[in-house]
Amino acid sequence: MTDEIEVLVELLSDFLGDPKQHYESKGQISFDCPVCADEKGLDKGDGKGNLEINYVRHVYKCWACGETYGTHGPLGKLFDGHATKQQKKVYNLIKPDEFKQEDKKRLRLRLPEGFTLFKDSNPRFIPHIEAYKYLQSRGISEEMVEKYNIGYTVQGDFAYRVIIPSYDKDNILNYFVGRAWVNKKMKYKNPASVPKDEIIFNEKLIDWDKDIFLVEGAFDSFFLPNPLVMLGKKMC
């Protein structure tokens, strides 16, 4: 292996754990999938080694949840979702230029399949009624629903989840939070392609000249003026 590949394998092992299989002749290595582990409520991997990486082509795929949760694509996407800032920085330094160009061509984030604003939905539609009742149970008013462009979907990977979009200072979608109103293993589901520690949730609504209230989650932000949603970030 070249020095760059050795560093890459070491980086992957740092945040994914010990490799399950490694075929150096093919540039293929497998690990336990962190998304599968999260879905099953496991702190460590599930021991199945379904996450396969080709470090020559810089691509990855989980054979268990790849299609369900979008756990596949360019290797940079895996680093963005699960590696530390330092690990991502090192990866970007050793990544071949051809793959850096591919990363720049990634499609802009879009809202989930079937996303519908409550104001545009049929109020007699059963999912509309169920989702709206869930919001009311959390004290969320009609004014809040409209202010934060809250919607829902019953299609695709985010089916039966209330969707809270986030927009940057230029009013461009930069993230969203999905919260199930039915019984699911994962109550919350967010876009895996966007590292949440690199975005400011609903930046367009923040007045930086006024006092800011730090809150943990998107739902918390509805009840305070000028909130900054942390999404698990830690203050240094």
C-alpha positions as CSV (number, residue, x, y, z in Angstrom):
1,M,0.0,0.0,0.0
2,T,1.1,3.6,-0.6
3,D,1.6,6.0,2.3
4,E,-1.6,7.8,1.4
5,I,-3.7,4.6,1.5
6,E,-2.1,3.5,4.8
7,V,-3.1,6.8,6.3
8,L,-6.6,6.5,4.8
9,V,-7.1,3.0,6.2
10,E,-5.9,4.3,9.6
11,L,-8.4,7.2,9.5
12,L,-11.3,4.9,8.6
13,S,-10.4,2.5,11.5
14,D,-10.2,5.5,13.9
15,F,-13.9,6.3,13.5
16,L,-15.4,3.0,12.2
17,G,-13.5,0.6,14.5
18,D,-11.5,-2.5,13.5
19,P,-11.9,-3.7,9.9
20,K,-13.9,-6.9,9.4
21,Q,-12.3,-7.9,6.1
22,H,-9.5,-6.3,4.0
23,Y,-8.6,-7.2,0.4
24,E,-5.6,-5.1,-0.4
25,S,-5.4,-6.5,-4.0
26,K,-8.9,-5.0,-4.6
27,G,-8.6,-1.9,-2.5
28,Q,-11.6,-3.2,-0.6
29,I,-12.2,-3.0,3.1
30,S,-15.3,-3.5,5.3
31,F,-16.5,-2.3,8.7
32,D,-19.6,-2.4,10.9
33,C,-22.0,0.3,9.6
34,P,-22.5,3.2,12.1
35,V,-26.0,3.9,10.7
36,C,-27.1,0.3,11.2
37,A,-25.7,0.5,14.8
38,D,-27.6,3.7,15.5
39,E,-30.8,2.2,14.1
40,K,-30.4,-0.8,16.5
41,G,-29.5,1.4,19.4
42,L,-26.0,0.1,19.7
43,D,-23.0,2.1,20.9
44,K,-20.7,0.0,18.9
45,G,-21.1,-1.9,15.6
46,D,-23.5,-4.8,15.1
47,G,-20.7,-7.2,14.1
48,K,-21.9,-7.8,10.6
49,G,-19.4,-5.7,8.6
50,N,-21.9,-4.6,6.0
51,L,-20.2,-1.3,5.3
52,E,-17.9,-1.8,2.3
53,I,-15.4,0.7,1.1
54,N,-13.3,0.8,-2.0
55,Y,-10.4,3.2,-1.1
56,V,-9.1,3.1,-4.7
57,R,-12.3,4.5,-6.1
58,H,-13.1,6.4,-2.9
59,V,-16.7,5.1,-2.7
60,Y,-18.7,3.3,0.0
61,K,-21.9,1.4,0.5
62,C,-23.7,-0.4,3.3
63,W,-25.3,-3.6,1.9
64,A,-27.9,-3.6,4.7
65,C,-29.1,0.1,4.9
66,G,-27.6,1.6,1.8
67,E,-30.9,2.1,-0.1
68,T,-33.1,2.7,3.0
69,Y,-30.9,5.4,4.6
70,G,-28.8,6.5,1.7
71,T,-25.6,5.0,3.2
72,H,-23.6,5.0,0.0
73,G,-21.8,7.4,-2.3
74,P,-18.4,9.2,-2.4
75,L,-16.2,8.5,0.5
76,G,-16.2,12.2,1.5
77,K,-19.9,11.9,2.4
78,L,-19.0,9.1,4.9
79,F,-16.3,11.4,6.5
80,D,-18.7,14.3,6.6
81,G,-21.3,12.3,8.4
82,H,-19.2,10.4,10.9
83,A,-15.6,11.6,11.2
84,T,-14.2,14.3,13.4
85,K,-13.1,17.7,12.0
86,Q,-9.5,16.7,12.2
87,Q,-10.1,13.4,10.5
88,K,-12.0,15.2,7.7
89,K,-9.1,17.7,7.4
90,V,-6.5,14.9,7.0
91,Y,-8.7,13.1,4.4
92,N,-9.1,16.2,2.3
93,L,-5.3,16.6,2.3
94,I,-4.6,13.1,1.0
95,K,-7.6,12.8,-1.3
96,P,-6.7,12.7,-5.0
97,D,-7.6,15.9,-7.0
98,E,-10.0,14.0,-9.2
99,F,-12.2,13.1,-6.2
100,K,-12.1,16.6,-4.9
101,Q,-13.6,17.8,-8.1
102,E,-16.4,15.1,-7.8
103,D,-17.2,16.4,-4.3
104,K,-17.7,19.9,-5.6
105,K,-20.3,18.5,-8.0
106,R,-22.5,17.1,-5.2
107,L,-26.2,18.0,-5.6
108,R,-27.6,20.7,-3.4
109,L,-29.6,19.4,-0.5
110,R,-33.3,18.9,-1.1
111,L,-36.3,18.4,1.1
112,P,-37.4,14.7,1.5
113,E,-39.5,13.0,-1.1
114,G,-43.2,14.0,-0.8
115,F,-42.5,16.9,1.5
116,T,-45.7,19.0,1.9
117,L,-46.2,22.1,3.9
118,F,-49.2,21.9,6.3
119,K,-50.7,25.0,4.7
120,D,-50.7,23.3,1.3
121,S,-52.0,20.0,2.6
122,N,-55.6,18.7,2.7
123,P,-56.6,19.1,6.3
124,R,-58.9,16.1,6.0
125,F,-56.0,13.9,4.9
126,I,-55.4,11.3,7.7
127,P,-51.6,11.8,7.9
128,H,-52.1,15.6,8.0
129,I,-54.5,15.2,11.0
130,E,-52.1,12.8,12.8
131,A,-49.0,14.9,12.2
132,Y,-50.8,18.1,13.2
133,K,-52.1,16.4,16.4
134,Y,-48.5,15.4,17.2
135,L,-47.3,19.1,16.9
136,Q,-50.2,20.3,19.0
137,S,-49.2,17.7,21.7
138,R,-45.9,19.5,21.9
139,G,-47.5,22.9,22.2
140,I,-46.7,24.0,18.7
141,S,-49.1,26.6,17.4
142,E,-50.4,27.3,13.9
143,E,-48.3,30.5,13.8
144,M,-45.1,28.5,14.6
145,V,-45.9,26.0,11.8
146,E,-46.2,28.8,9.3
147,K,-43.2,30.7,10.6
148,Y,-40.8,27.7,10.4
149,N,-42.2,26.2,7.2
150,I,-43.0,23.0,8.9
151,G,-44.3,20.2,6.8
152,Y,-44.4,16.4,6.6
153,T,-44.1,13.5,4.3
154,V,-45.5,10.0,4.0
155,Q,-43.2,8.9,1.2
156,G,-39.6,7.6,0.9
157,D,-36.9,7.3,3.5
158,F,-38.5,10.0,5.8
159,A,-42.1,8.7,5.6
160,Y,-44.4,9.6,8.5
161,R,-42.1,12.2,9.8
162,V,-42.7,15.9,10.6
163,I,-40.0,17.9,8.7
164,I,-38.5,21.1,10.0
165,P,-36.4,22.8,7.3
166,S,-33.4,25.0,8.0
167,Y,-32.2,27.8,5.7
168,D,-28.9,29.7,5.7
169,K,-28.4,33.4,5.6
170,D,-29.1,33.4,1.9
171,N,-32.4,31.5,2.4
172,I,-30.9,28.3,0.9
173,L,-31.8,25.0,2.4
174,N,-28.9,23.7,4.4
175,Y,-30.4,21.1,6.7
176,F,-33.6,19.6,8.0
177,V,-34.9,17.6,11.0
178,G,-37.3,14.7,10.6
179,R,-39.3,13.6,13.6
180,A,-41.6,10.5,13.4
181,W,-45.1,10.9,14.7
182,V,-45.6,7.1,14.5
183,N,-43.7,4.4,16.4
184,K,-40.3,4.0,14.7
185,K,-36.9,2.7,16.0
186,M,-35.3,6.0,15.1
187,K,-37.5,8.9,16.3
188,Y,-35.3,11.5,14.6
189,K,-33.8,11.2,11.1
190,N,-31.7,13.9,9.5
191,P,-29.9,14.1,6.2
192,A,-26.7,11.9,6.3
193,S,-25.1,13.9,3.5
194,V,-24.8,17.1,5.5
195,P,-22.5,17.3,8.6
196,K,-24.7,19.0,11.2
197,D,-21.6,20.5,13.0
198,E,-20.9,22.6,9.9
199,I,-24.3,24.4,9.6
200,I,-26.1,27.0,11.5
201,F,-29.7,25.9,11.9
202,N,-32.1,28.5,10.5
203,E,-29.4,31.1,10.2
204,K,-31.7,33.3,8.2
205,L,-33.9,33.9,11.4
206,I,-31.0,34.8,13.7
207,D,-30.3,38.4,14.6
208,W,-26.7,38.5,15.6
209,D,-27.0,42.0,17.1
210,K,-29.4,40.7,19.8
211,D,-29.2,38.3,22.7
212,I,-29.1,34.7,21.5
213,F,-30.7,31.8,23.4
214,L,-28.8,28.4,23.0
215,V,-31.2,25.4,22.6
216,E,-30.4,21.8,21.9
217,G,-33.1,20.8,19.3
218,A,-35.2,22.4,16.6
219,F,-38.4,21.9,18.6
220,D,-36.9,23.8,21.6
221,S,-36.2,26.8,19.3
222,F,-39.9,27.5,18.7
223,F,-40.5,28.8,22.2
224,L,-37.7,31.3,22.6
225,P,-36.8,34.5,20.8
226,N,-33.7,34.5,18.6
227,P,-32.6,30.9,19.3
228,L,-29.5,29.1,18.1
229,V,-30.0,25.4,17.7
230,M,-27.0,23.4,18.8
231,L,-27.9,19.9,17.4
232,G,-25.4,18.2,19.6
233,K,-22.6,20.7,19.1
234,K,-20.4,21.4,22.1
235,M,-19.1,24.8,23.1
236,C,-15.3,25.1,23.3
